[in-house]
Every structure is written in structure tokens, then in C-alpha cells.
Amino acid sequence: MMLKSKVHRARVTHSELDYEGSIAIDSRLLDAADIREYERVEIYNVTNGERFSTYAIRAEAGSGIVSINGAAAHKASPGDIVIVCTYAEYEEKELVVFKPRLVYVDAANRITRTANAIPVQVA
């Protein structure tokens, strides 16, 4: 099981408790990260430490929306910083050329850059 994709440090724009469920994400971010609508996503809330899973749905392209919906709305509030990840299983031979899709955003959830490797951290 490998990290398939991630949207790094997105800002939650809405928290809709009475919505049916899911996380609505700006379509541009979904496409850049290769996250399909209804795909399971793992959410890591940097602001409060909560970790939870749900499924992605498309929000309007260019809107910057990252809306935590349904029961998950108890785990994130507007303004929180979250990391949205997907994972997939790969065969050993696929790992020879495997690269995750990493999408980095600014405070308005606009893409600032993409990458396929996490930078090495120097102490």
C-alpha cells in the first residue's frame, strides 16, 4: 500500500454538519492530485490532530472549496489546515516507476506547485 496522491495543507472553507457526507474539493485540486469523485480519502487535520476518512466529491472548479460534510464536520472547522491523501496497492514491478501525485496549495487553496517526491528534511 503506497501513497497515491495528496493535497498538502489545504484550508477548510466550509463545515456542513447536515450535508449527506463526504469532503467537497475544488475540481482543479482533484484533477491535479488524480483523486476520483467518490474515491476514499484520508484526512489529516494539522490544526487539531484529528484523522478521519471519507470520500471525495467535486466542488466547482476554481472555487477553492474544501468542505467537510456530514459527521466528519465534527472533526474540522473552517480555517483548519488539512492534508488529503489517497493510497493504492501496487505490484512490486509497478513500484520501479511509481511516483505519487503531490499538490501544494496556498491559503486560498490555489495550486502553487506539484511534485512527485517529498523533499528530504534536513535537521
N, C-alpha and C positions, 0 to 999 in steps of 0.2 A: 504494500500500500504506500503510495507516494503522493506528495503534494502535487496536485494537477494545476491549480491556479489560486491566485489570491488578489484581493483588492486591499491594499495596505493603508490603514489609518483613515478610513472614510469617516465622515462626520454624520451622525444620525440627524436627519431633518424632521422626522415625524415619529410618533409612537402612538399607534392606533389600537387600543385595547379591544374595541368592539368589532374590529375587522375580522374576517374569517381566519386569517393566519398568514404566515409567511414573512418574507422580507422583500419589499419592493425596491428595486435598484435601477437607477438610470440605465436605460438600454445600452448606451455607449460603453458604460463600465462592464456590463455583462458581456458584450461582444468582445471588448478588448481582453477580458480575462478568460474568454471561452467558457463562460458559465451559461448553461442552457436554462430556459424557463422551466420551472418545476424540479430542477436538479437540487439534490440535498446540499446544503451549505452548512458549514460550521462557523459560528460567530464567536469571536473573542473580543469582549468588551475591555478595552485598555483602560477606560476611565474607572470602572468599578470592579473589574476582575471576573465578571460573570462570563460563563462559557455555555453555549447552547447551540442546538441545531434546528434548522427549519428548511424550507425550500424557497428558491428564488422565483420572483415574478418580475415582469418587465414594468418599469416606470417610463414615463416619457423621455425620449432621447434628448439629452442636453439640459434636462431639468435639475440635475444634481441630487435628485431624491434618493434617500436611503431611509426607508420607512420600516420600522419594526412593528409587526402587526400581531394581533391576537394575544394569546397567553404570553408570548415572548416579550410583549410590550412591558411586562413587569421587570424585565432584565436590562432594558436600555431606555434612555431618555434623550430627547432632542439635545444636541450638543455633545453627546458622548462620542468618543473615538472608538471605532471598531475595526477589526480585521475580519474579512470574509474569505473563507478558504473552502476549496473543494479538494477531494482526494480521489484517486483511482488506483485500481490494481493493474500492474503491468507484468508482462513476462520478462524474464531475465534478458532475453535477446533485445527487447524493446528498450531496455534501460541504457544500452550502448549509446543511443542518440536522444534519450529522454531529456527534456528541458521543461520546467514548469513555466506558466504564463503569469508574470508578476506585474501588477498595475499599481502605480503610485499616484496618489491624488493630493490636491491642495485642500485648503479649508472649505472651499465651495464644491468639493467633490469633482473637480475638473482634473483630467489626466495630466500629470506633469511629466511622466516618463513610464516606459515599460522596460522590462528586463526578463531574463530567463535564468538568472542566478542571483542569490542573495549575497551582498557584499561581505567579505571577510571582516570580522570585527577585530580591531587591534586594541589591546589593553592599554 
